Structure formats: structure tokens, C-alpha cells
């Protein structure tokens, strides 16, 4: 497989072993707010965009939607190394960009300005940059481009689409919220619901109660996160994970809980919303990122200032 056109190794950051690290790849538009620059690119073209980035290479870009999530990930690394300086199971962050290396200087300088511990900057000229995710051992890919996300999901990489929004930087520890069906779990019950309605979905769940739900697109990432979570006791863990699902606890919660137990996936708190809006509970949790397959839930999260990532089921 061809290598990216240019990979810049950040020598100021200790390089992690991709065989043991939990590698997260973010695009530049996910971690920084590049909406004005992206508009310039679309309206004036690549050359004008490159000139603008070079002229402003020492001006830090404002934080984007995934910025606080990456900061919280760094906090987890710090806590892990405080507990065991020889630990190799760490988060590893790389930035994937369709910029040329020349226009990418501003990206690198912005990361340094904020003290982001990004190990690699990959500047890729190929139309489908997701072909490089597997070679870097990426376990989660966050992008502001739907095509990129769909391509990553097809390649079997946990991926989600972030929408640019103004977010408040939540405090530590790292808090990650997952939806259930079509995110952590497969969409099998959603399909029954679409075909047979709520009563049909409830009957299906009761009949299948002893059988774990199929794997969803973010299950692999959640399992890696759970592995890190187990390094700490519940009270002192720098990671907290949540399940916030539209399922009802009475009729459809048992199978979900049994599935998590079967997987060995620790979840700190689970909320079975029975179709109620998720925004209010998300406002209480204040996660660094919230994964959901429903755009109405993403909008509800954005309305309360929660950084959100959409997992499309219709690529």
C-alpha cells in the first residue's frame, strides 16, 4: 500500500506503539474550526486557500468540535503514565489532512500553540485518504466530511461525522456517551421497529433476550476504551463511559445490559430514555463527545452545547 504523500513526525511528542496504542485519527476540520478557510477553498480554489494558510501560518486556528475530546484524551494518558510510567496502552493521536505540507504548517503550529500531543501529521493528496487508516492502526476516525466517514466505516474502522459548533470545554475526566442501536449495537432491532412497529420490536427483544445483540460500528472503539477503563478503579478512573439510548428500560433494556455484560464492556451509567429527548441528560453529563445515529438527537445535543458525532447508517 502506498504511503501518504507526506507524514510529519512530531519529535516533541513521544511516539506510541501502534500495536498497543488506541490510535485516534482526526481531520483538521474536526479538531480546528476551519469553516472560513474551507469556504475560501470552495469559492476561490486550492491555490488561494494555500496562499491564505501560508500568510497566516503563525496565527493559531480556533478550536473545533473534537478539540476538547483530544485534550481530555491527553489527560487520560497523563494519568495512566502517573500510575505506571512503563505503560504502553496509551492514546495516540494523528491528524489526517488533505492539505499540502506547505499549507499544513498552520495546522502544525496551531497544535503546538495549544500543547496538543499529536504524534503524526499526515498530509494526503489522494481523494480517499481513509485508505491509510488501517496501516496506521486507527481505532477511531473523526471527520467533518461525510464521504470520508462512510469510506472509513466500509473499511471496518469506527468512524463518525462531527459538525462544527461552539462548545464549552468540559472538565476532566474524559466522558464519552454512546447511543445503543446502530452505534454500539447493530441496527437489527431498529429494522424490526421500522417494519413491525414498537410492539413488534418489543416482542423481538423478548424472544431474543438471551442472545447478545450484534456488533455496531463503534463497538470496537468502545471495547478498546473499556480496556483502558479497566486499568483504574471506578472511583479514580480518568475515563467515564455512558449509554444513552432511546430504548425503554422495562421492555428493551434487559437485552442491552446482558449484551454489554457478555462483551465484558464496562459502562459507568446507562440511561434508557424510552424515546424522550436526550438533550437534558446530555446537558447534565457534559460529555466530551456524544455518538448517535439519529440526526435529531445530534441536533438536540448541539442545542445544549454538547460536542456531537453522527454515525451514519445510510452510507
C-alpha positions as MATLAB code, in Angstrom:
seq = 'XXXXXXXXXXXXXXXXXXXXXXXXXXXXXXXXXXXXXXXXXXXXXXXXXXXXXXXXXXXXXXXXXXXXXXXXXXXXXXXXXXXXXXXXXXXXXXXXXXXXXXXXXXXXXXXXXXXXXXXXXXXXXXXXXXXXXXXXXXXXXXXXXXXXXXXXXXXXXXXXXXXXXXXXXXXXXXXXXXXXXXXXXXXXXXXXXXXXXXXXXXXXXXXXXXXXXXXXXXXXXXXXXXXXXXXXXXXXXXXXXXXXXXXXXXXXXXXXXXXXXXXXXXXXXXXXXXXXXXXXXXXXXXXXXXXXXXXXXXXXXXXXXXXXXXXXXXX';
ca = [
       0.000    0.000    0.000;
       1.242    3.481   -0.823;
       2.185    5.781    1.986;
       0.630    9.207    2.453;
       2.281   11.887    0.355;
       3.887   13.372    3.452;
       3.911   12.299    7.088;
       5.377   14.745    9.585;
       6.528   13.086   12.811;
       6.146   15.349   15.833;
       9.523   14.894   17.537;
       8.287   16.834   20.584;
       5.873   14.012   21.396;
       6.927   10.517   22.417;
       5.872    8.148   19.642;
       3.483    5.385   20.689;
       3.500    1.768   19.582;
       0.533    1.414   17.167;
       0.281   -2.273   18.095;
      -0.680   -1.403   21.681;
      -1.923    2.205   21.489;
      -5.511    3.275   20.930;
      -4.970    5.299   17.763;
      -7.424    8.112   17.024;
      -7.279    9.934   13.693;
      -8.919   13.342   13.352;
      -9.138   15.548   10.307;
      -8.087   19.182   10.530;
     -11.702   20.385   10.202;
     -12.738   18.135   13.113;
     -10.123   19.368   15.584;
      -9.913   23.020   14.441;
     -12.533   25.487   13.231;
     -11.646   25.869    9.561;
     -15.070   26.883    8.290;
     -13.904   30.239    6.866;
     -10.878   28.613    5.261;
     -12.998   25.776    3.851;
     -15.389   28.316    2.340;
     -12.414   30.082    0.742;
     -11.229   26.750   -0.680;
     -14.645   26.010   -2.196;
     -15.138   29.510   -3.627;
     -11.618   30.519   -4.701;
      -9.815   27.223   -5.157;
      -6.777   25.413   -3.770;
      -4.149   27.985   -4.725;
      -5.903   30.866   -2.966;
      -6.521   28.642    0.062;
      -2.830   27.698    0.189;
      -1.769   31.350   -0.055;
      -4.115   32.241    2.803;
      -2.814   29.438    5.035;
       0.807   30.351    4.344;
       0.168   34.029    5.041;
      -1.481   33.116    8.360;
       0.763   30.216    9.346;
       1.655   31.784   12.708;
      -1.969   32.613   13.579;
      -3.465   29.748   15.648;
      -6.715   28.302   14.374;
      -9.659   28.381   16.809;
     -10.647   25.060   18.431;
     -13.111   22.817   16.627;
     -15.723   20.328   17.816;
     -13.285   17.480   18.603;
     -10.731   19.740   20.320;
     -11.925   19.207   23.906;
     -12.157   15.453   23.300;
      -8.499   15.335   22.227;
      -7.468   17.425   25.252;
      -9.311   15.012   27.564;
      -7.614   12.057   25.870;
      -4.248   13.659   26.696;
      -5.364   13.945   30.323;
      -6.028   10.180   30.370;
      -2.524    9.494   29.028;
      -1.086   11.674   31.775;
      -2.985    9.766   34.470;
      -2.041    6.381   33.019;
       1.668    7.280   32.987;
       1.458    8.679   36.527;
       0.163    5.269   37.595;
       2.656    3.274   35.519;
       5.449    5.112   33.620;
       6.148    1.975   31.572;
       2.554    1.618   30.338;
       2.244    1.163   26.566;
      -1.553    1.088   26.253;
      -1.985    4.799   25.606;
      -3.995    7.032   23.314;
      -2.159    8.055   20.163;
      -3.434   10.977   18.091;
      -2.728   11.611   14.447;
      -4.093   14.359   12.229;
      -5.151   13.462    8.705;
      -5.302   16.332    6.232;
      -5.913   16.876    2.543;
      -3.728   19.958    2.783;
      -0.366   20.057    1.104;
       2.565   20.110    3.548;
       3.112   23.787    2.618;
      -0.393   24.865    3.661;
      -0.282   22.417    6.577;
       2.328   24.413    8.508;
      -0.510   26.377   10.122;
      -2.070   23.124   11.327;
       1.181   22.009   12.973;
       1.769   25.438   14.527;
      -1.791   25.527   15.901;
      -1.348   22.121   17.551;
       1.912   23.303   19.136;
       0.268   26.532   20.302;
      -2.393   24.620   22.239;
       0.012   21.974   23.527;
      -1.758   19.150   21.711;
       0.258   15.944   21.814;
      -0.286   14.874   18.213;
       2.279   12.287   17.196;
       1.884   12.477   13.414;
       0.505   14.848   10.797;
      -0.394   13.031    7.568;
      -0.843   15.231    4.505;
      -2.610   13.145    1.878;
      -3.213   14.110   -1.738;
      -5.410   11.101   -2.565;
      -9.136   11.681   -2.939;
      -9.846    8.838   -0.480;
      -7.486    9.452    2.423;
      -9.190    6.751    4.528;
      -7.177    4.060    2.713;
      -4.326    4.886    5.117;
      -6.291    4.391    8.348;
      -5.718    0.649    8.697;
      -1.962    0.952    8.019;
      -1.727    3.366   10.964;
      -3.768    1.069   13.231;
      -6.562    3.646   13.632;
      -9.351    2.590   16.029;
     -11.477    5.771   15.735;
     -11.722    8.279   12.885;
     -13.417   11.665   13.288;
     -14.046   13.805   10.223;
     -16.189   16.730    9.083;
     -16.675   15.069    5.681;
     -19.453   12.504    5.286;
     -17.785   10.709    2.372;
     -14.646   10.188    4.470;
     -16.708    8.762    7.340;
     -18.654    6.387    5.087;
     -15.446    5.202    3.431;
     -13.890    4.538    6.851;
     -16.947    2.618    8.058;
     -16.841    0.485    4.902;
     -13.212   -0.287    5.708;
     -14.257   -1.545    9.143;
     -12.931    1.451   11.106;
     -15.076    3.042   13.839;
     -15.883    6.489   12.466;
     -18.222    9.431   12.981;
     -19.050   12.784   11.407;
     -18.525   15.890   13.520;
     -20.457   19.090   12.876;
     -18.751   22.385   13.579;
     -20.258   24.036   16.648;
     -19.365   26.302   19.522;
     -18.630   24.124   22.551;
     -17.593   24.796   26.111;
     -14.541   22.862   27.234;
     -15.869   20.360   29.817;
     -13.704   19.473   32.788;
     -11.944   16.141   33.208;
     -12.307   13.145   33.410;
     -12.850   12.050   29.790;
     -16.576   11.441   29.325;
     -17.846    9.563   26.268;
     -21.526    8.906   25.559;
     -22.692    6.189   23.176;
     -26.123    5.615   21.706;
     -27.180    1.968   21.613;
     -28.805    0.684   18.419;
     -26.827    1.315   15.197;
     -23.892    2.717   17.235;
     -22.710    0.309   19.957;
     -25.154   -2.370   18.807;
     -26.228   -3.420   15.333;
     -29.400   -1.938   13.831;
     -31.267   -5.285   13.881;
     -33.917   -4.081   16.337;
     -34.241   -0.739   14.535;
     -35.066   -2.635   11.355;
     -37.751   -4.665   13.147;
     -39.157   -1.407   14.546;
     -39.314    0.118   11.044;
     -41.048   -2.964    9.644;
     -43.321   -4.019   12.518;
     -43.609   -1.022   14.823;
     -42.896   -0.754   18.545;
     -44.902   -3.819   19.571;
     -43.064   -5.942   17.023;
     -39.686   -4.657   18.261;
     -40.625   -5.384   21.906;
     -41.725   -8.936   21.037;
     -38.484   -9.467   19.080;
     -36.385   -8.290   22.015;
     -38.197  -10.573   24.447;
     -37.729  -13.548   22.138;
     -34.027  -12.728   21.677;
     -33.329  -11.744   25.290;
     -30.748  -14.498   25.878;
     -28.884  -13.772   22.620;
     -26.424  -10.819   22.542;
     -27.215   -8.008   20.127;
     -24.970   -7.831   17.066;
     -21.967   -5.516   16.953;
     -22.427   -1.911   15.895;
     -19.922    0.356   14.085;
     -18.464    1.828   17.302;
     -18.310   -1.384   19.329;
     -14.616   -1.954   18.544;
     -13.645    1.538   19.730;
     -15.794    1.179   22.857;
     -14.060   -2.109   23.684;
     -10.624   -0.506   23.400;
     -11.839    2.341   25.606;
     -13.206   -0.191   28.095;
      -9.827   -1.943   28.206;
      -8.214    1.335   29.268;
     -11.035    1.992   31.702;
     -10.297   -1.312   33.495;
      -6.781   -0.147   34.422;
      -8.334    2.006   37.138;
     -10.796    1.520   39.942;
     -14.192    3.067   39.312;
     -13.655    5.946   41.727;
     -10.288    7.083   40.376;
     -10.715    6.354   36.673;
      -9.931    9.245   34.279;
     -12.465    7.716   31.851;
     -16.239    7.587   32.240;
     -18.494    5.973   29.670;
     -22.253    6.229   29.285;
     -25.036    4.564   27.333;
     -27.912    6.908   26.446;
     -30.424    5.000   24.362;
     -33.970    5.553   23.116;
     -34.828    2.024   24.317;
     -37.191    1.641   27.249;
     -35.646    0.042   30.300;
     -38.702   -2.063   31.090;
     -39.280   -3.658   27.679;
     -35.951   -3.454   25.863;
     -33.275   -2.722   28.457;
     -32.523   -6.243   29.682;
     -31.062   -7.489   26.399;
     -28.875   -4.386   26.080;
     -27.461   -4.849   29.591;
     -26.908   -8.574   29.030;
     -25.098   -7.800   25.766;
     -22.707   -5.365   27.463;
     -22.060   -7.972   30.161;
     -21.421  -10.663   27.551;
     -18.958   -8.390   25.757;
     -17.205   -7.511   29.018;
     -17.740   -3.832   28.265;
     -17.883   -1.670   31.403;
     -20.341    1.249   31.241;
     -20.445    3.664   34.172;
     -24.035    4.810   33.688;
     -26.890    3.759   31.407;
     -29.978    5.821   30.619;
     -32.972    4.200   28.903;
     -34.892    7.208   27.587;
     -37.991    5.421   26.201;
     -37.989    7.820   23.247;
     -37.633   11.012   25.331;
     -35.257   13.779   24.142;
     -31.619   13.124   25.054;
     -30.570   16.779   25.316;
     -31.432   17.313   29.003;
     -29.491   14.273   30.260;
     -26.556   15.122   27.975;
     -26.517   18.624   29.438;
     -26.111   17.027   32.870;
     -23.366   14.607   31.788;
     -21.426   17.245   29.798;
     -19.546   14.696   27.668;
     -16.501   15.483   25.583;
     -18.184   13.620   22.729;
     -21.584   12.026   22.070;
     -22.065    9.384   19.362;
     -25.523    8.825   17.853;
     -27.032    7.662   14.549;
     -30.061    9.972   14.773;
     -29.655   13.492   13.401;
     -32.496   14.692   15.638;
     -30.504   13.526   18.664;
     -27.361   15.219   17.318;
     -29.336   18.456   16.931;
     -30.680   18.121   20.473;
     -27.158   17.673   21.786;
     -25.884   20.666   19.827;
     -28.698   22.788   21.248;
     -27.261   22.232   24.743;
     -23.635   22.747   23.642;
     -22.560   19.081   23.666;
     -19.869   18.066   21.117;
     -21.562   15.520   18.894;
     -20.570   12.982   16.254;
     -23.040   11.379   13.867;
     -22.640    7.695   12.947;
     -24.438    7.419    9.591;
     -26.252    4.157    8.965;
     -27.151    5.053    5.385;
     -23.762    5.376    3.667;
];
